[in-house]
Amino acid sequence: MAKRIFVVGFDLPGDEFEYVEFNSDQSLLDADIVLYEPSLGGYQGFEEYNGRPLLTRDGSVRIVENIRHWKSELAAATNAGKLVIVYLAKPHYCYRYTGQQQFSGTGRSRVTTNLVTDVSSYEAAPNVSSVEAKTGQQMKLAPTAYAKGVLFGNNERLTIPAERGQAFTEKCMTAAKRLGVALVRTSDLFEPARYLLDNPDDGYAGACRQAIFEASGEIVTFPPPPISSKSQVAETTAGG
């Protein structure tokens, strides 16, 4: 049975993805895999405050509901054992009305001030207290953590690797470039994974992780595994 893949807040080409709008009340427990990109859901304002958009009063109410919904759903999906992937897109900020007012003065001099507060596109991401945008391929989160979008291609798995076709479609490659996602062919991952299972090697594992982090919208090129002494002995014995 095919797995259900929900894509929240952005669109990906391909019939295997189910697009879910940011302002939807869809439950993520219906999905097997969730792809979420932090955003403000397209809400716009016609005014500015401190150089950032100020949402309309209607948008100010709705975005709070949306953020609360997705924060709860992402946490529930994770706790239920779903695979949840959050793409580290550039953070977006705006201001919204809080619904509160302050009054100053009396009589005809009385002034009403509508209170506003800032909103971040990352408020729906659980366990992220703040986000700091960086140039390059990574984004810094607080608490400090680094993450990377990775898509695995396991095409024609019953065919020997040398005879397999393209692991990723052109549409998939285009979307990966737009999102800065690393593409990993499972056939390329096989030898590094087998080596690390037999030979715990922090240096080589770090080099493999670095190769993934440095790939942005392209297929990852893993460093060749070091030849272990165990494999050298086996080859010498076979040759002798």
C-alpha atoms as an extended CHARMM CRD file, in Angstrom:
* protein
*
       240  EXT
         1         1  MET       CA              0.0000000000        0.0000000000        0.0000000000  PROA      1               0.0000000000
         2         2  ALA       CA              1.3920000000        3.3950000000       -0.9980000000  PROA      2               0.0000000000
         3         3  LYS       CA              2.3130000000        5.7370000000        1.8170000000  PROA      3               0.0000000000
         4         4  ARG       CA              0.4160000000        8.9980000000        2.1400000000  PROA      4               0.0000000000
         5         5  ILE       CA              2.7070000000       12.0190000000        1.9350000000  PROA      5               0.0000000000
         6         6  PHE       CA              1.2890000000       15.3560000000        3.0710000000  PROA      6               0.0000000000
         7         7  VAL       CA              2.9810000000       18.5610000000        1.9020000000  PROA      7               0.0000000000
         8         8  VAL       CA              1.9430000000       21.4960000000        4.0640000000  PROA      8               0.0000000000
         9         9  GLY       CA              2.2650000000       25.1110000000        2.9710000000  PROA      9               0.0000000000
        10        10  PHE       CA              4.0700000000       24.5270000000       -0.3330000000  PROA      10              0.0000000000
        11        11  ASP       CA              3.6690000000       22.4340000000       -3.4370000000  PROA      11              0.0000000000
        12        12  LEU       CA              5.7810000000       19.6710000000       -4.9490000000  PROA      12              0.0000000000
        13        13  PRO       CA              5.3110000000       18.1180000000       -8.3890000000  PROA      13              0.0000000000
        14        14  GLY       CA              4.2150000000       14.5060000000       -8.5180000000  PROA      14              0.0000000000
        15        15  ASP       CA              1.0480000000       12.5180000000       -7.8940000000  PROA      15              0.0000000000
        16        16  GLU       CA              2.4930000000       10.9460000000       -4.7400000000  PROA      16              0.0000000000
        17        17  PHE       CA              2.1910000000       14.2100000000       -2.7840000000  PROA      17              0.0000000000
        18        18  GLU       CA             -1.0170000000       15.5220000000       -1.1920000000  PROA      18              0.0000000000
        19        19  TYR       CA             -0.9820000000       19.3160000000       -0.9310000000  PROA      19              0.0000000000
        20        20  VAL       CA             -2.4130000000       20.7440000000        2.2910000000  PROA      20              0.0000000000
        21        21  GLU       CA             -3.0740000000       24.4690000000        2.5890000000  PROA      21              0.0000000000
        22        22  PHE       CA             -1.6480000000       26.4010000000        5.5250000000  PROA      22              0.0000000000
        23        23  ASN       CA             -5.1210000000       27.5380000000        6.5760000000  PROA      23              0.0000000000
        24        24  SER       CA             -6.4890000000       23.9870000000        6.5430000000  PROA      24              0.0000000000
        25        25  ASP       CA             -7.6010000000       22.1060000000        9.6650000000  PROA      25              0.0000000000
        26        26  GLN       CA             -6.3230000000       18.7970000000        8.2310000000  PROA      26              0.0000000000
        27        27  SER       CA             -5.0430000000       16.2660000000       10.7680000000  PROA      27              0.0000000000
        28        28  LEU       CA             -1.4930000000       15.0640000000       10.1190000000  PROA      28              0.0000000000
        29        29  LEU       CA             -2.2660000000       11.7220000000       11.7620000000  PROA      29              0.0000000000
        30        30  ASP       CA             -3.8260000000       10.6730000000        8.4440000000  PROA      30              0.0000000000
        31        31  ALA       CA             -0.3850000000       10.8350000000        6.8000000000  PROA      31              0.0000000000
        32        32  ASP       CA              2.5850000000        8.4580000000        6.8990000000  PROA      32              0.0000000000
        33        33  ILE       CA              5.0860000000       11.1880000000        5.9570000000  PROA      33              0.0000000000
        34        34  VAL       CA              4.7530000000       14.9330000000        6.5290000000  PROA      34              0.0000000000
        35        35  LEU       CA              6.7330000000       17.6130000000        4.6700000000  PROA      35              0.0000000000
        36        36  TYR       CA              6.3060000000       21.0240000000        6.3050000000  PROA      36              0.0000000000
        37        37  GLU       CA              7.7610000000       24.3380000000        5.2350000000  PROA      37              0.0000000000
        38        38  PRO       CA              7.4370000000       27.1770000000        7.7750000000  PROA      38              0.0000000000
        39        39  SER       CA              5.5140000000       30.0720000000        6.2590000000  PROA      39              0.0000000000
        40        40  LEU       CA              2.9430000000       32.7400000000        7.0360000000  PROA      40              0.0000000000
        41        41  GLY       CA              0.4200000000       31.1100000000        4.7440000000  PROA      41              0.0000000000
        42        42  GLY       CA              0.1950000000       33.9390000000        2.2630000000  PROA      42              0.0000000000
        43        43  TYR       CA             -1.4410000000       36.3130000000        4.7360000000  PROA      43              0.0000000000
        44        44  GLN       CA             -0.8670000000       39.9020000000        3.7470000000  PROA      44              0.0000000000
        45        45  GLY       CA             -1.3750000000       43.3210000000        5.2250000000  PROA      45              0.0000000000
        46        46  PHE       CA             -2.0390000000       46.6820000000        3.6350000000  PROA      46              0.0000000000
        47        47  GLU       CA             -0.0850000000       48.5540000000        6.2850000000  PROA      47              0.0000000000
        48        48  GLU       CA              3.4100000000       48.3860000000        7.7410000000  PROA      48              0.0000000000
        49        49  TYR       CA              4.7130000000       48.6160000000       11.2750000000  PROA      49              0.0000000000
        50        50  ASN       CA              8.4270000000       48.9430000000       12.0540000000  PROA      50              0.0000000000
        51        51  GLY       CA              9.2220000000       48.0940000000        8.4390000000  PROA      51              0.0000000000
        52        52  ARG       CA              7.2540000000       44.8310000000        8.3870000000  PROA      52              0.0000000000
        53        53  PRO       CA              3.7820000000       43.9760000000        7.0970000000  PROA      53              0.0000000000
        54        54  LEU       CA              0.9260000000       44.4650000000        9.5590000000  PROA      54              0.0000000000
        55        55  LEU       CA             -1.7890000000       41.8890000000        8.9770000000  PROA      55              0.0000000000
        56        56  THR       CA             -5.4210000000       42.8170000000        8.7360000000  PROA      56              0.0000000000
        57        57  ARG       CA             -7.5790000000       42.2160000000       11.8000000000  PROA      57              0.0000000000
        58        58  ASP       CA             -9.1140000000       39.1460000000       10.1740000000  PROA      58              0.0000000000
        59        59  GLY       CA             -5.7040000000       37.7860000000        9.1930000000  PROA      59              0.0000000000
        60        60  SER       CA             -4.3990000000       38.4960000000       12.6930000000  PROA      60              0.0000000000
        61        61  VAL       CA             -7.0180000000       36.1880000000       14.1780000000  PROA      61              0.0000000000
        62        62  ARG       CA             -6.7070000000       33.4440000000       11.5770000000  PROA      62              0.0000000000
        63        63  ILE       CA             -2.9140000000       33.1950000000       11.6020000000  PROA      63              0.0000000000
        64        64  VAL       CA             -2.9280000000       32.5730000000       15.3630000000  PROA      64              0.0000000000
        65        65  GLU       CA             -5.3950000000       29.7240000000       14.8450000000  PROA      65              0.0000000000
        66        66  ASN       CA             -3.2990000000       28.2660000000       11.9990000000  PROA      66              0.0000000000
        67        67  ILE       CA             -0.0520000000       28.4180000000       13.9630000000  PROA      67              0.0000000000
        68        68  ARG       CA             -1.6780000000       26.8160000000       17.0000000000  PROA      68              0.0000000000
        69        69  HSD       CA             -3.1580000000       24.0720000000       14.8010000000  PROA      69              0.0000000000
        70        70  TRP       CA              0.0880000000       23.1510000000       13.0010000000  PROA      70              0.0000000000
        71        71  LYS       CA              2.2010000000       23.2720000000       16.1420000000  PROA      71              0.0000000000
        72        72  SER       CA             -0.1650000000       20.8000000000       17.7670000000  PROA      72              0.0000000000
        73        73  GLU       CA             -0.4050000000       18.6040000000       14.6670000000  PROA      73              0.0000000000
        74        74  LEU       CA              3.3630000000       18.4540000000       14.0800000000  PROA      74              0.0000000000
        75        75  ALA       CA              3.9340000000       17.4310000000       17.6910000000  PROA      75              0.0000000000
        76        76  ALA       CA              1.1440000000       14.8290000000       17.5420000000  PROA      76              0.0000000000
        77        77  ALA       CA              2.4540000000       13.3540000000       14.2790000000  PROA      77              0.0000000000
        78        78  THR       CA              5.9870000000       13.1110000000       15.6870000000  PROA      78              0.0000000000
        79        79  ASN       CA              4.7660000000       11.4680000000       18.8960000000  PROA      79              0.0000000000
        80        80  ALA       CA              2.7260000000        9.0080000000       16.8340000000  PROA      80              0.0000000000
        81        81  GLY       CA              5.8790000000        7.8370000000       15.0170000000  PROA      81              0.0000000000
        82        82  LYS       CA              5.2210000000        9.5810000000       11.7120000000  PROA      82              0.0000000000
        83        83  LEU       CA              8.1700000000       10.7870000000        9.6440000000  PROA      83              0.0000000000
        84        84  VAL       CA              8.0210000000       14.5890000000        9.9180000000  PROA      84              0.0000000000
        85        85  ILE       CA             10.4200000000       16.6820000000        7.8340000000  PROA      85              0.0000000000
        86        86  VAL       CA             10.5890000000       20.4410000000        8.3760000000  PROA      86              0.0000000000
        87        87  TYR       CA             12.3070000000       22.3370000000        5.5770000000  PROA      87              0.0000000000
        88        88  LEU       CA             14.4670000000       25.1450000000        6.9250000000  PROA      88              0.0000000000
        89        89  ALA       CA             13.2000000000       27.8800000000        4.6660000000  PROA      89              0.0000000000
        90        90  LYS       CA             14.1290000000       31.5120000000        5.1780000000  PROA      90              0.0000000000
        91        91  PRO       CA             12.0970000000       32.8500000000        8.1250000000  PROA      91              0.0000000000
        92        92  HSD       CA              9.3970000000       35.4270000000        7.4760000000  PROA      92              0.0000000000
        93        93  TYR       CA              8.1380000000       37.9860000000        9.9420000000  PROA      93              0.0000000000
        94        94  CYS       CA              5.1550000000       40.2900000000       10.2580000000  PROA      94              0.0000000000
        95        95  TYR       CA              3.0230000000       41.9850000000       12.8890000000  PROA      95              0.0000000000
        96        96  ARG       CA             -0.5340000000       41.1750000000       13.8940000000  PROA      96              0.0000000000
        97        97  TYR       CA             -3.1820000000       42.8410000000       15.9890000000  PROA      97              0.0000000000
        98        98  THR       CA             -3.5410000000       41.3390000000       19.4800000000  PROA      98              0.0000000000
        99        99  GLY       CA             -7.1340000000       42.4860000000       19.9300000000  PROA      99              0.0000000000
       100       100  GLN       CA             -6.1020000000       44.5830000000       22.9100000000  PROA      100             0.0000000000
       101       101  GLN       CA             -6.2430000000       48.3590000000       23.1570000000  PROA      101             0.0000000000
       102       102  GLN       CA             -4.7010000000       51.0500000000       25.2950000000  PROA      102             0.0000000000
       103       103  PHE       CA             -6.2970000000       54.4020000000       26.0540000000  PROA      103             0.0000000000
       104       104  SER       CA             -4.6570000000       57.6650000000       26.9300000000  PROA      104             0.0000000000
       105       105  GLY       CA             -6.0400000000       61.1070000000       27.5780000000  PROA      105             0.0000000000
       106       106  THR       CA             -9.6170000000       62.0760000000       28.3790000000  PROA      106             0.0000000000
       107       107  GLY       CA            -12.5440000000       63.6400000000       26.6010000000  PROA      107             0.0000000000
       108       108  ARG       CA            -11.7940000000       64.8900000000       23.1290000000  PROA      108             0.0000000000
       109       109  SER       CA             -8.0800000000       64.2690000000       23.7310000000  PROA      109             0.0000000000
       110       110  ARG       CA             -8.6080000000       60.5870000000       24.3440000000  PROA      110             0.0000000000
       111       111  VAL       CA             -6.4370000000       58.4320000000       22.0620000000  PROA      111             0.0000000000
       112       112  THR       CA             -7.0040000000       54.7220000000       21.3540000000  PROA      112             0.0000000000
       113       113  THR       CA             -3.9470000000       52.6090000000       20.5230000000  PROA      113             0.0000000000
       114       114  ASN       CA             -4.3750000000       49.1420000000       18.9860000000  PROA      114             0.0000000000
       115       115  LEU       CA             -1.6700000000       46.8400000000       20.3350000000  PROA      115             0.0000000000
       116       116  VAL       CA              0.2900000000       44.6400000000       17.9330000000  PROA      116             0.0000000000
       117       117  THR       CA              2.8630000000       41.8670000000       18.3180000000  PROA      117             0.0000000000
       118       118  ASP       CA              5.3440000000       40.1990000000       15.9930000000  PROA      118             0.0000000000
       119       119  VAL       CA              4.7970000000       36.8400000000       14.2830000000  PROA      119             0.0000000000
       120       120  SER       CA              7.4320000000       34.4300000000       12.9340000000  PROA      120             0.0000000000
       121       121  SER       CA              6.8920000000       31.7280000000       10.3300000000  PROA      121             0.0000000000
       122       122  TYR       CA              8.6880000000       29.3140000000       12.6780000000  PROA      122             0.0000000000
       123       123  GLU       CA              6.2330000000       29.6540000000       15.5590000000  PROA      123             0.0000000000
       124       124  ALA       CA              4.4720000000       26.4610000000       14.4570000000  PROA      124             0.0000000000
       125       125  ALA       CA              7.6940000000       24.3990000000       14.6040000000  PROA      125             0.0000000000
       126       126  PRO       CA              7.7790000000       22.5980000000       17.9770000000  PROA      126             0.0000000000
       127       127  ASN       CA             10.8050000000       23.0860000000       20.2570000000  PROA      127             0.0000000000
       128       128  VAL       CA             12.2100000000       26.0110000000       18.2770000000  PROA      128             0.0000000000
       129       129  SER       CA             12.4910000000       29.1460000000       20.3810000000  PROA      129             0.0000000000
       130       130  SER       CA             14.1720000000       31.3430000000       17.7620000000  PROA      130             0.0000000000
       131       131  VAL       CA             15.6170000000       31.2470000000       14.2670000000  PROA      131             0.0000000000
       132       132  GLU       CA             18.6460000000       33.0400000000       12.8720000000  PROA      132             0.0000000000
       133       133  ALA       CA             18.9620000000       33.1850000000        9.0980000000  PROA      133             0.0000000000
       134       134  LYS       CA             22.4660000000       32.5800000000        7.7230000000  PROA      134             0.0000000000
       135       135  THR       CA             23.9550000000       32.8470000000        4.2790000000  PROA      135             0.0000000000
       136       136  GLY       CA             24.9710000000       29.4790000000        2.8490000000  PROA      136             0.0000000000
       137       137  GLN       CA             23.2630000000       26.1250000000        3.1120000000  PROA      137             0.0000000000
       138       138  GLN       CA             22.3970000000       25.9740000000        6.8010000000  PROA      138             0.0000000000
       139       139  MET       CA             20.1510000000       27.7940000000        9.2110000000  PROA      139             0.0000000000
       140       140  LYS       CA             20.8680000000       28.2350000000       12.8920000000  PROA      140             0.0000000000
       141       141  LEU       CA             18.1440000000       27.3630000000       15.3770000000  PROA      141             0.0000000000
       142       142  ALA       CA             17.9610000000       27.9150000000       19.1090000000  PROA      142             0.0000000000
       143       143  PRO       CA             18.3350000000       25.4710000000       20.8140000000  PROA      143             0.0000000000
       144       144  THR       CA             21.2380000000       24.9750000000       18.3960000000  PROA      144             0.0000000000
       145       145  ALA       CA             20.5450000000       22.2930000000       15.8390000000  PROA      145             0.0000000000
       146       146  TYR       CA             21.2890000000       21.8370000000       12.1790000000  PROA      146             0.0000000000
       147       147  ALA       CA             18.9510000000       20.1410000000        9.7580000000  PROA      147             0.0000000000
       148       148  LYS       CA             18.8890000000       19.4690000000        6.0440000000  PROA      148             0.0000000000
       149       149  GLY       CA             16.1760000000       18.4250000000        3.6460000000  PROA      149             0.0000000000
       150       150  VAL       CA             17.0790000000       15.0820000000        2.0490000000  PROA      150             0.0000000000
       151       151  LEU       CA             15.1740000000       13.0790000000       -0.5580000000  PROA      151             0.0000000000
       152       152  PHE       CA             16.0780000000        9.4270000000       -1.1580000000  PROA      152             0.0000000000
       153       153  GLY       CA             15.6340000000        7.8100000000       -4.5640000000  PROA      153             0.0000000000
       154       154  ASN       CA             15.2530000000        4.0280000000       -4.7170000000  PROA      154             0.0000000000
       155       155  ASN       CA             14.1720000000        3.5650000000       -8.3150000000  PROA      155             0.0000000000
       156       156  GLU       CA             14.0150000000        0.1530000000      -10.0080000000  PROA      156             0.0000000000
       157       157  ARG       CA             15.1140000000       -1.5490000000       -6.8150000000  PROA      157             0.0000000000
       158       158  LEU       CA             14.8310000000       -5.0170000000       -8.3800000000  PROA      158             0.0000000000
       159       159  THR       CA             17.2980000000       -4.0540000000      -11.1250000000  PROA      159             0.0000000000
       160       160  ILE       CA             21.0620000000       -4.1720000000      -10.5850000000  PROA      160             0.0000000000
       161       161  PRO       CA             22.3970000000       -0.6330000000       -9.9220000000  PROA      161             0.0000000000
       162       162  ALA       CA             24.4710000000       -0.4530000000      -13.1140000000  PROA      162             0.0000000000
       163       163  GLU       CA             21.3510000000       -0.9350000000      -15.2440000000  PROA      163             0.0000000000
       164       164  ARG       CA             19.0060000000        1.4360000000      -13.4060000000  PROA      164             0.0000000000
       165       165  GLY       CA             17.6520000000        4.5870000000      -15.0050000000  PROA      165             0.0000000000
       166       166  GLN       CA             17.4280000000        8.0610000000      -13.5110000000  PROA      166             0.0000000000
       167       167  ALA       CA             16.6880000000        8.0310000000       -9.7770000000  PROA      167             0.0000000000
       168       168  PHE       CA             14.8780000000       11.3850000000       -9.8720000000  PROA      168             0.0000000000
       169       169  THR       CA             12.5340000000       12.9370000000      -12.4100000000  PROA      169             0.0000000000
       170       170  GLU       CA             13.1780000000       16.3640000000      -13.9380000000  PROA      170             0.0000000000
       171       171  LYS       CA             10.2980000000       17.8190000000      -11.8960000000  PROA      171             0.0000000000
       172       172  CYS       CA             11.8150000000       16.3890000000       -8.7460000000  PROA      172             0.0000000000
       173       173  MET       CA             15.2200000000       17.8640000000       -9.5840000000  PROA      173             0.0000000000
       174       174  THR       CA             13.6580000000       21.2710000000      -10.2170000000  PROA      174             0.0000000000
       175       175  ALA       CA             11.8200000000       21.2130000000       -6.8870000000  PROA      175             0.0000000000
       176       176  ALA       CA             14.9850000000       20.0990000000       -5.0850000000  PROA      176             0.0000000000
       177       177  LYS       CA             16.9180000000       23.0630000000       -6.4800000000  PROA      177             0.0000000000
       178       178  ARG       CA             14.1880000000       25.4510000000       -5.3800000000  PROA      178             0.0000000000
       179       179  LEU       CA             14.1430000000       24.0610000000       -1.8340000000  PROA      179             0.0000000000
       180       180  GLY       CA             17.8720000000       23.3490000000       -1.4890000000  PROA      180             0.0000000000
       181       181  VAL       CA             17.2070000000       19.6460000000       -0.8620000000  PROA      181             0.0000000000
       182       182  ALA       CA             19.9740000000       17.0620000000       -1.0870000000  PROA      182             0.0000000000
       183       183  LEU       CA             19.2310000000       14.0940000000       -3.3690000000  PROA      183             0.0000000000
       184       184  VAL       CA             20.5370000000       10.6820000000       -2.3280000000  PROA      184             0.0000000000
       185       185  ARG       CA             20.4470000000        7.6080000000       -4.5510000000  PROA      185             0.0000000000
       186       186  THR       CA             20.1760000000        4.5260000000       -2.3650000000  PROA      186             0.0000000000
       187       187  SER       CA             22.6360000000        2.7250000000       -4.6280000000  PROA      187             0.0000000000
       188       188  ASP       CA             25.2230000000        5.4330000000       -3.8120000000  PROA      188             0.0000000000
       189       189  LEU       CA             24.4840000000        5.1090000000       -0.1090000000  PROA      189             0.0000000000
       190       190  PHE       CA             24.9330000000        1.3340000000       -0.0170000000  PROA      190             0.0000000000
       191       191  GLU       CA             28.7330000000        1.1240000000        0.1920000000  PROA      191             0.0000000000
       192       192  PRO       CA             29.1680000000        3.9470000000        2.7620000000  PROA      192             0.0000000000
       193       193  ALA       CA             26.4270000000        2.4170000000        4.9060000000  PROA      193             0.0000000000
       194       194  ARG       CA             27.9080000000       -1.0710000000        4.6890000000  PROA      194             0.0000000000
       195       195  TYR       CA             31.3730000000        0.2160000000        5.5800000000  PROA      195             0.0000000000
       196       196  LEU       CA             30.1060000000        2.1420000000        8.6110000000  PROA      196             0.0000000000
       197       197  LEU       CA             28.1260000000       -0.8430000000        9.8740000000  PROA      197             0.0000000000
       198       198  ASP       CA             31.2650000000       -2.9680000000        9.8770000000  PROA      198             0.0000000000
       199       199  ASN       CA             33.7270000000       -0.2140000000       10.8000000000  PROA      199             0.0000000000
       200       200  PRO       CA             32.6010000000        2.5300000000       13.2020000000  PROA      200             0.0000000000
       201       201  ASP       CA             34.4900000000        5.5230000000       11.8300000000  PROA      201             0.0000000000
       202       202  ASP       CA             33.5410000000        8.9730000000       13.1220000000  PROA      202             0.0000000000
       203       203  GLY       CA             35.7970000000       10.7160000000       10.6140000000  PROA      203             0.0000000000
       204       204  TYR       CA             34.2760000000        9.0170000000        7.5960000000  PROA      204             0.0000000000
       205       205  ALA       CA             30.7230000000        9.4010000000        8.9620000000  PROA      205             0.0000000000
       206       206  GLY       CA             31.3820000000       13.1250000000        9.3710000000  PROA      206             0.0000000000
       207       207  ALA       CA             32.6220000000       13.3660000000        5.7860000000  PROA      207             0.0000000000
       208       208  CYS       CA             29.4200000000       11.6990000000        4.5660000000  PROA      208             0.0000000000
       209       209  ARG       CA             27.2700000000       14.1170000000        6.5740000000  PROA      209             0.0000000000
       210       210  GLN       CA             29.2400000000       17.0410000000        5.1730000000  PROA      210             0.0000000000
       211       211  ALA       CA             28.6430000000       15.7860000000        1.6350000000  PROA      211             0.0000000000
       212       212  ILE       CA             24.9040000000       15.8000000000        2.3250000000  PROA      212             0.0000000000
       213       213  PHE       CA             24.9520000000       19.2930000000        3.8640000000  PROA      213             0.0000000000
       214       214  GLU       CA             26.9110000000       20.7040000000        0.9140000000  PROA      214             0.0000000000
       215       215  ALA       CA             24.5400000000       19.3000000000       -1.7110000000  PROA      215             0.0000000000
       216       216  SER       CA             21.8380000000       21.8380000000       -2.5290000000  PROA      216             0.0000000000
       217       217  GLY       CA             19.3850000000       20.6620000000       -5.1580000000  PROA      217             0.0000000000
       218       218  GLU       CA             21.8350000000       18.1040000000       -6.5060000000  PROA      218             0.0000000000
       219       219  ILE       CA             22.7380000000       14.4430000000       -6.1130000000  PROA      219             0.0000000000
       220       220  VAL       CA             25.0700000000       13.7790000000       -3.1960000000  PROA      220             0.0000000000
       221       221  THR       CA             28.5500000000       12.4910000000       -4.0260000000  PROA      221             0.0000000000
       222       222  PHE       CA             29.7740000000       10.4380000000       -1.0710000000  PROA      222             0.0000000000
       223       223  PRO       CA             33.4990000000       10.0360000000       -0.3730000000  PROA      223             0.0000000000
       224       224  PRO       CA             34.7150000000        6.5130000000       -1.1660000000  PROA      224             0.0000000000
       225       225  PRO       CA             34.8430000000        4.2820000000        1.9230000000  PROA      225             0.0000000000
       226       226  PRO       CA             38.3270000000        3.5350000000        3.2730000000  PROA      226             0.0000000000
       227       227  ILE       CA             39.4200000000       -0.0470000000        2.6640000000  PROA      227             0.0000000000
       228       228  SER       CA             39.4510000000       -1.8370000000        5.9970000000  PROA      228             0.0000000000
       229       229  SER       CA             42.1910000000       -4.2900000000        6.9680000000  PROA      229             0.0000000000
       230       230  LYS       CA             39.5170000000       -6.9700000000        7.1430000000  PROA      230             0.0000000000
       231       231  SER       CA             38.6070000000       -6.5330000000        3.4670000000  PROA      231             0.0000000000
       232       232  GLN       CA             42.3110000000       -6.4230000000        2.4910000000  PROA      232             0.0000000000
       233       233  VAL       CA             42.9370000000       -9.7830000000        4.1450000000  PROA      233             0.0000000000
       234       234  ALA       CA             39.9180000000      -11.2740000000        2.3930000000  PROA      234             0.0000000000
       235       235  GLU       CA             41.0850000000      -10.0430000000       -1.0020000000  PROA      235             0.0000000000
       236       236  THR       CA             44.6400000000      -11.3250000000       -0.4510000000  PROA      236             0.0000000000
       237       237  THR       CA             43.3560000000      -14.7330000000        0.5790000000  PROA      237             0.0000000000
       238       238  ALA       CA             41.0750000000      -14.9470000000       -2.4150000000  PROA      238             0.0000000000
       239       239  GLY       CA             43.8750000000      -13.9240000000       -4.7500000000  PROA      239             0.0000000000
       240       240  GLY       CA             46.2730000000      -16.4200000000       -3.2540000000  PROA      240             0.0000000000
